[in-house]
């Protein structure tokens, strides 16, 4: 007898998922709480993020701090990473963080990596090539990625618009023990199929502000079920919409379980360390 698809049932009922695990690997905050939490347009605090996550039943989220991504001074970057630590500690196990790899502050970023206790607060790293105008193969990133590889600190990458499949493949070859998660269903399914076949350390997430119906199904059909991770990009994007497009996808229940949780625990081994959720084979 087939198990009921509780993801789809919850999405159709507009209620939280029960008895299934949802891990969101791509989220953002800029503080623990904010006076703007009740404003419907892009509330950005951890309190607002958790409230949104609770509406769909997300158990745990990994965020990058918006103030670290937007830092224009080294002191801003350090303050944001310190606030990430405070937010995670206040979250009662609901949150972990990505350390922002800031190419304009490489020394400060390297110092943070050197002082890191892997899995305690930070379970991954975030690289935003477009925001920081840095290409994936930039020399300034190489020592930072070397350190991430040594720490098993998998990297969530928002690619620069000029980055190519060849760039991604070259960096994956250069760092074979470092997992890379491409944000926003990139690359295209046909390119991803070739890339994934050649490089076991490349993954992608489901967050996307615009997509046609069937985008998730098409990606799984082209690449298989093991390289796609659930990410909402919340609260920049709507948690409900990002959840529903996976929950209601025409996919087997076991595939949804992989996308919603199991793949994240494999791609981000420190997430398993942090949460205590075991990695699936």
KAPE-V581833 format. One record per pair of residues at least 4 apart in sequence whose C-alpha atoms are under 8 Angstrom apart, sorted by sequence separation. I is the first residue (numbers start at 1). J is the second residue. D is the distance in Angstrom with one decimal. If there is no record, write none. Layout:
I:J:D ; I:J:D
This chain:
5:9:6.3 ; 6:10:5.9 ; 7:11:6.3 ; 8:12:6.2 ; 9:13:6.1 ; 10:14:5.8 ; 11:15:6.5 ; 33:37:7.0 ; 39:43:6.2 ; 44:48:6.4 ; 45:49:6.2 ; 46:50:6.0 ; 47:51:6.2 ; 48:52:6.2 ; 49:53:6.1 ; 50:54:6.0 ; 51:55:6.7 ; 52:56:7.4 ; 53:57:6.1 ; 54:58:5.9 ; 64:68:7.6 ; 65:69:6.5 ; 66:70:6.1 ; 67:71:5.7 ; 72:76:6.8 ; 73:77:6.6 ; 74:78:6.3 ; 75:79:6.1 ; 76:80:6.1 ; 77:81:6.3 ; 78:82:6.1 ; 79:83:6.1 ; 80:84:6.1 ; 81:85:6.5 ; 82:86:6.5 ; 83:87:6.0 ; 84:88:6.2 ; 85:89:6.3 ; 86:90:6.3 ; 87:91:6.3 ; 88:92:7.6 ; 89:93:7.7 ; 91:95:5.8 ; 102:106:6.3 ; 105:109:6.1 ; 106:110:5.9 ; 107:111:6.1 ; 108:112:6.3 ; 109:113:6.3 ; 110:114:6.1 ; 111:115:6.3 ; 112:116:6.1 ; 117:121:7.6 ; 118:122:6.4 ; 119:123:4.8 ; 128:132:6.1 ; 129:133:5.4 ; 130:134:6.8 ; 134:138:6.6 ; 137:141:7.2 ; 138:142:7.1 ; 139:143:7.9 ; 140:144:7.6 ; 141:145:6.1 ; 142:146:6.1 ; 143:147:6.3 ; 144:148:6.3 ; 145:149:6.1 ; 146:150:6.4 ; 147:151:6.3 ; 148:152:6.0 ; 149:153:6.2 ; 159:163:6.3 ; 163:167:6.0 ; 164:168:6.5 ; 165:169:6.1 ; 166:170:6.0 ; 167:171:6.3 ; 168:172:6.1 ; 169:173:6.2 ; 170:174:6.2 ; 171:175:6.2 ; 172:176:5.7 ; 182:186:5.9 ; 187:191:6.1 ; 188:192:5.8 ; 189:193:6.1 ; 190:194:6.8 ; 191:195:6.2 ; 192:196:5.7 ; 193:197:6.2 ; 194:198:6.5 ; 195:199:6.0 ; 196:200:6.0 ; 211:215:6.4 ; 214:218:6.0 ; 215:219:6.2 ; 216:220:6.3 ; 217:221:6.0 ; 218:222:6.2 ; 219:223:6.1 ; 220:224:4.7 ; 223:227:7.5 ; 233:237:5.6 ; 234:238:6.2 ; 235:239:6.8 ; 238:242:6.3 ; 239:243:5.9 ; 240:244:6.0 ; 241:245:6.3 ; 242:246:7.1 ; 243:247:6.0 ; 244:248:5.6 ; 245:249:5.9 ; 251:255:6.3 ; 252:256:6.6 ; 253:257:6.3 ; 254:258:6.4 ; 255:259:6.3 ; 256:260:5.9 ; 257:261:6.0 ; 258:262:4.5 ; 259:263:5.9 ; 260:264:7.7 ; 261:265:6.7 ; 262:266:6.6 ; 263:267:6.0 ; 264:268:5.7 ; 265:269:5.7 ; 268:272:7.3 ; 269:273:6.7 ; 270:274:6.0 ; 271:275:6.0 ; 272:276:5.3 ; 273:277:7.6 ; 10:15:5.0 ; 11:16:7.8 ; 38:43:7.2 ; 43:48:6.1 ; 44:49:6.9 ; 53:58:5.1 ; 54:59:7.9 ; 64:69:7.7 ; 71:76:5.3 ; 72:77:7.7 ; 88:93:7.4 ; 101:106:7.7 ; 117:122:7.9 ; 118:123:6.5 ; 129:134:4.8 ; 136:141:7.4 ; 137:142:7.5 ; 148:153:4.8 ; 149:154:7.4 ; 163:168:7.4 ; 182:187:7.6 ; 187:192:5.5 ; 196:201:7.9 ; 219:224:7.7 ; 220:225:5.4 ; 232:237:6.6 ; 234:239:5.9 ; 237:242:7.5 ; 244:249:7.9 ; 251:256:6.7 ; 257:262:6.5 ; 258:263:5.2 ; 259:264:7.6 ; 265:270:7.9 ; 271:276:8.0 ; 272:277:5.2 ; 10:16:5.8 ; 11:17:7.9 ; 37:43:5.1 ; 43:49:7.8 ; 53:59:7.8 ; 71:77:5.3 ; 88:94:7.7 ; 116:122:7.9 ; 128:134:7.9 ; 129:135:5.9 ; 148:154:6.9 ; 172:178:7.5 ; 186:192:7.5 ; 196:202:6.2 ; 232:238:7.4 ; 233:239:7.9 ; 265:271:6.0 ; 272:278:5.9 ; 10:17:5.3 ; 36:43:6.2 ; 37:44:7.2 ; 88:95:5.4 ; 102:109:6.4 ; 129:136:6.9 ; 148:155:7.8 ; 172:179:7.9 ; 195:202:7.7 ; 196:203:7.6 ; 232:239:5.8 ; 264:271:7.7 ; 265:272:5.5 ; 272:279:6.5 ; 37:45:6.8 ; 68:76:6.8 ; 69:77:7.8 ; 87:95:7.8 ; 88:96:5.6 ; 101:109:6.1 ; 172:180:7.5 ; 220:228:7.6 ; 67:76:7.1 ; 68:77:4.8 ; 88:97:7.1 ; 100:109:7.7 ; 247:256:7.1 ; 7:17:6.0 ; 34:44:7.9 ; 37:47:7.6 ; 67:77:7.0 ; 68:78:7.7 ; 206:216:7.3 ; 232:242:5.3 ; 246:256:7.2 ; 269:279:7.7 ; 6:17:6.4 ; 34:45:6.0 ; 37:48:5.8 ; 68:79:8.0 ; 231:242:7.7 ; 232:243:7.1 ; 6:18:7.1 ; 33:45:5.0 ; 68:80:5.1 ; 85:97:7.9 ; 265:277:7.6 ; 6:19:7.9 ; 7:20:7.7 ; 31:44:7.4 ; 32:45:5.3 ; 33:46:6.1 ; 67:80:5.5 ; 68:81:6.7 ; 84:97:6.6 ; 265:278:7.3 ; 266:279:5.8 ; 6:20:7.3 ; 30:44:5.8 ; 31:45:4.9 ; 32:46:4.7 ; 33:47:5.5 ; 66:80:7.9 ; 265:279:5.3 ; 266:280:7.1 ; 29:44:5.1 ; 30:45:5.5 ; 31:46:6.2 ; 32:47:6.0 ; 33:48:7.4 ; 65:80:6.3 ; 265:280:7.4 ; 28:44:7.1 ; 29:45:4.9 ; 30:46:7.4 ; 65:81:7.3 ; 230:246:7.9 ; 29:46:5.5 ; 187:204:7.9 ; 262:279:6.6 ; 263:280:7.9 ; 81:99:7.1 ; 186:204:6.3 ; 262:280:5.9 ; 65:84:6.4 ; 185:204:5.7 ; 186:205:7.9 ; 29:49:7.3 ; 64:84:7.9 ; 182:202:7.5 ; 184:204:7.1 ; 185:205:5.5 ; 28:49:7.9 ; 180:201:6.1 ; 181:202:6.0 ; 182:203:6.1 ; 183:204:5.8 ; 184:205:5.7 ; 185:206:5.4 ; 165:187:7.6 ; 179:201:4.5 ; 180:202:4.9 ; 181:203:4.6 ; 182:204:4.4 ; 183:205:5.2 ; 184:206:5.8 ; 185:207:6.7 ; 206:228:6.9 ; 99:122:6.1 ; 125:148:7.7 ; 136:159:7.2 ; 155:178:7.6 ; 157:180:6.8 ; 159:182:7.1 ; 178:201:6.5 ; 179:202:5.9 ; 180:203:6.1 ; 181:204:4.9 ; 182:205:6.4 ; 183:206:7.4 ; 184:207:4.7 ; 185:208:6.8 ; 204:227:6.3 ; 205:228:5.5 ; 206:229:6.3 ; 207:230:7.3 ; 97:121:6.0 ; 98:122:5.3 ; 101:125:6.5 ; 135:159:7.6 ; 136:160:7.3 ; 154:178:5.9 ; 155:179:6.3 ; 156:180:6.0 ; 157:181:5.9 ; 158:182:6.2 ; 159:183:7.6 ; 177:201:7.2 ; 179:203:7.5 ; 181:205:6.8 ; 183:207:6.8 ; 184:208:4.9 ; 203:227:4.7 ; 204:228:5.2 ; 205:229:4.6 ; 206:230:5.3 ; 207:231:5.1 ; 208:232:7.9 ; 96:121:5.7 ; 97:122:4.6 ; 98:123:6.1 ; 99:124:6.3 ; 100:125:5.6 ; 101:126:5.9 ; 102:127:7.2 ; 135:160:5.8 ; 152:177:7.6 ; 153:178:7.3 ; 154:179:4.9 ; 155:180:5.0 ; 156:181:4.6 ; 157:182:5.0 ; 158:183:5.3 ; 176:201:6.7 ; 202:227:7.3 ; 203:228:6.1 ; 204:229:6.2 ; 205:230:5.6 ; 206:231:5.4 ; 207:232:4.9 ; 208:233:8.0 ; 96:122:6.1 ; 97:123:6.1 ; 98:124:4.5 ; 99:125:4.4 ; 100:126:4.7 ; 101:127:5.4 ; 134:160:6.6 ; 149:175:6.8 ; 152:178:6.4 ; 153:179:7.9 ; 154:180:6.0 ; 155:181:6.1 ; 156:182:6.1 ; 157:183:5.9 ; 158:184:7.8 ; 165:191:7.5 ; 169:195:7.0 ; 173:199:7.5 ; 203:229:7.5 ; 205:231:5.5 ; 206:232:7.1 ; 207:233:5.8 ; 96:123:6.6 ; 97:124:6.8 ; 98:125:4.3 ; 99:126:5.9 ; 100:127:6.2 ; 133:160:6.7 ; 135:162:7.3 ; 136:163:6.6 ; 154:181:7.6 ; 156:183:6.7 ; 172:199:6.8 ; 196:223:7.2 ; 97:125:8.0 ; 98:126:5.6 ; 104:132:7.8 ; 125:153:6.3 ; 127:155:6.9 ; 129:157:7.3 ; 130:158:6.7 ; 135:163:6.2 ; 149:177:6.1 ; 209:237:6.7 ; 103:132:7.2 ; 124:153:4.7 ; 125:154:6.2 ; 126:155:5.6 ; 127:156:6.2 ; 128:157:6.0 ; 129:158:5.8 ; 130:159:6.2 ; 131:160:8.0 ; 146:175:7.2 ; 149:178:4.8 ; 172:201:6.7 ; 189:218:7.1 ; 193:222:5.9 ; 216:245:7.5 ; 229:258:7.7 ; 230:259:5.5 ; 78:108:7.8 ; 102:132:7.6 ; 123:153:6.2 ; 124:154:4.9 ; 125:155:4.6 ; 126:156:4.8 ; 127:157:4.9 ; 128:158:4.7 ; 129:159:5.1 ; 130:160:4.3 ; 137:167:6.4 ; 145:175:7.6 ; 148:178:7.2 ; 165:195:7.7 ; 169:199:7.3 ; 172:202:7.2 ; 189:219:5.1 ; 192:222:7.9 ; 193:223:4.7 ; 216:246:6.8 ; 225:255:5.9 ; 229:259:4.8 ; 230:260:5.0 ; 69:100:6.5 ; 74:105:6.4 ; 103:134:7.2 ; 123:154:7.5 ; 124:155:5.7 ; 125:156:6.1 ; 126:157:6.1 ; 127:158:6.2 ; 128:159:6.5 ; 129:160:4.4 ; 130:161:6.5 ; 136:167:6.7 ; 188:219:7.9 ; 192:223:6.7 ; 196:227:7.8 ; 228:259:5.6 ; 229:260:6.4 ; 230:261:7.3 ; 63:95:7.4 ; 65:97:7.9 ; 68:100:6.3 ; 89:121:7.9 ; 124:156:7.2 ; 126:158:8.0 ; 128:160:7.5 ; 136:168:7.2 ; 190:222:6.5 ; 217:249:6.4 ; 226:258:6.8 ; 229:261:7.3 ; 60:93:7.5 ; 61:94:6.5 ; 62:95:5.7 ; 63:96:6.5 ; 64:97:5.8 ; 65:98:7.8 ; 69:102:7.3 ; 88:121:6.4 ; 114:147:7.9 ; 118:151:6.6 ; 137:170:8.0 ; 189:222:5.7 ; 216:249:6.8 ; 217:250:6.5 ; 225:258:7.0 ; 226:259:7.5 ; 24:58:7.0 ; 27:61:6.7 ; 28:62:8.0 ; 29:63:6.6 ; 60:94:4.7 ; 61:95:5.0 ; 62:96:4.7 ; 63:97:4.8 ; 64:98:4.9 ; 68:102:7.9 ; 74:108:6.9 ; 106:140:7.1 ; 110:144:6.3 ; 113:147:7.0 ; 118:152:7.9 ; 137:171:6.6 ; 189:223:6.8 ; 208:242:7.6 ; 217:251:6.7 ; 225:259:7.1 ; 229:263:5.9 ; 230:264:7.7 ; 22:57:7.1 ; 23:58:6.1 ; 26:61:7.2 ; 27:62:5.9 ; 28:63:4.6 ; 29:64:6.8 ; 30:65:5.5 ; 59:94:6.5 ; 60:95:5.7 ; 61:96:6.4 ; 62:97:5.0 ; 63:98:5.8 ; 64:99:6.7 ; 65:100:7.6 ; 106:141:7.9 ; 109:144:7.7 ; 113:148:7.5 ; 118:153:7.3 ; 136:171:7.4 ; 207:242:6.4 ; 214:249:7.0 ; 228:263:6.9 ; 229:264:5.8 ; 22:58:4.8 ; 23:59:6.0 ; 24:60:6.3 ; 25:61:5.8 ; 26:62:6.0 ; 27:63:4.3 ; 28:64:5.1 ; 29:65:5.2 ; 30:66:5.2 ; 60:96:7.8 ; 62:98:6.6 ; 64:100:6.7 ; 85:121:6.1 ; 206:242:7.6 ; 214:250:8.0 ; 227:263:6.7 ; 21:58:7.3 ; 22:59:5.5 ; 23:60:5.0 ; 24:61:4.5 ; 25:62:4.9 ; 26:63:5.9 ; 27:64:6.5 ; 28:65:5.7 ; 29:66:5.9 ; 30:67:5.9 ; 84:121:8.0 ; 103:140:6.4 ; 110:147:7.9 ; 226:263:6.1 ; 16:54:6.7 ; 21:59:6.5 ; 22:60:7.0 ; 23:61:5.8 ; 24:62:6.3 ; 25:63:7.2 ; 26:64:7.7 ; 28:66:6.2 ; 103:141:6.6 ; 106:144:7.6 ; 16:55:5.4 ; 17:56:5.9 ; 18:57:6.8 ; 15:55:6.5 ; 16:56:4.1 ; 17:57:4.8 ; 206:246:8.0 ; 15:56:6.2 ; 16:57:4.3 ; 17:58:7.8 ; 46:87:7.2 ; 14:56:7.7 ; 15:57:8.0 ; 16:58:8.0 ; 101:144:7.3 ; 11:56:7.7 ; 10:56:7.6 ; 30:80:7.9 ; 31:83:7.1 ; 32:87:5.6 ; 31:87:7.2 ; 69:128:7.6 ; 62:123:7.9 ; 64:126:6.7 ; 69:131:7.9 ; 203:267:7.6 ; 201:267:7.9 ; 181:267:7.9 ; 179:267:6.3 ; 179:268:7.5 ; 154:267:7.1 ; 154:268:5.6 ; 153:268:7.3 ; 154:269:7.9 ; 152:269:7.2 ; 153:270:7.0 ; 152:270:7.2 ; 124:268:6.8 ; 123:268:6.9 ; 123:269:7.8 ; 124:270:7.4 ; 123:270:4.9 ; 124:271:7.9 ; 123:271:5.3 ; 119:270:4.8 ; 123:274:7.2 ; 118:270:6.8 ; 119:271:6.6 ; 121:274:7.6 ; 119:273:5.9 ; 120:274:6.1 ; 119:274:5.1 ; 96:271:7.9 ; 96:274:7.6 ; 26:205:8.0 ; 26:207:7.8 ; 93:275:7.0 ; 52:235:7.7 ; 56:239:7.6 ; 56:240:6.7 ; 49:234:6.8 ; 55:240:7.7 ; 49:235:6.1 ; 53:239:6.6 ; 48:235:7.9 ; 52:239:6.3 ; 56:243:7.2 ; 52:240:7.9 ; 44:235:6.3 ; 43:235:6.8 ; 44:236:7.7 ; 42:235:6.2 ; 42:236:6.0 ; 25:229:7.4 ; 26:230:7.8 ; 27:231:7.1 ; 25:230:6.5 ; 26:231:4.6 ; 27:232:6.3 ; 28:233:6.8 ; 24:230:5.7 ; 25:231:5.1 ; 26:232:5.8 ; 27:233:4.6 ; 28:234:6.1 ; 29:235:7.9 ; 23:230:7.0 ; 24:231:4.9 ; 25:232:7.7 ; 26:233:5.1 ; 27:234:4.8 ; 28:235:6.6 ; 24:232:6.5 ; 26:234:7.3 ; 27:235:6.9 ; 28:236:7.5 ; 11:243:7.8 ; 11:244:5.7 ; 8:244:7.7 ; 11:247:6.5 ; 21:257:7.5 ; 24:260:7.4 ; 11:248:7.1 ; 20:257:7.8 ; 23:260:5.9 ; 24:261:7.8 ; 22:260:5.0 ; 23:261:5.0 ; 8:247:4.9 ; 21:260:7.0 ; 22:261:5.3 ; 25:264:7.0 ; 7:247:4.9 ; 8:248:5.1 ; 21:261:6.1 ; 7:248:7.4 ; 23:264:7.2 ; 5:253:6.0 ; 3:253:8.0
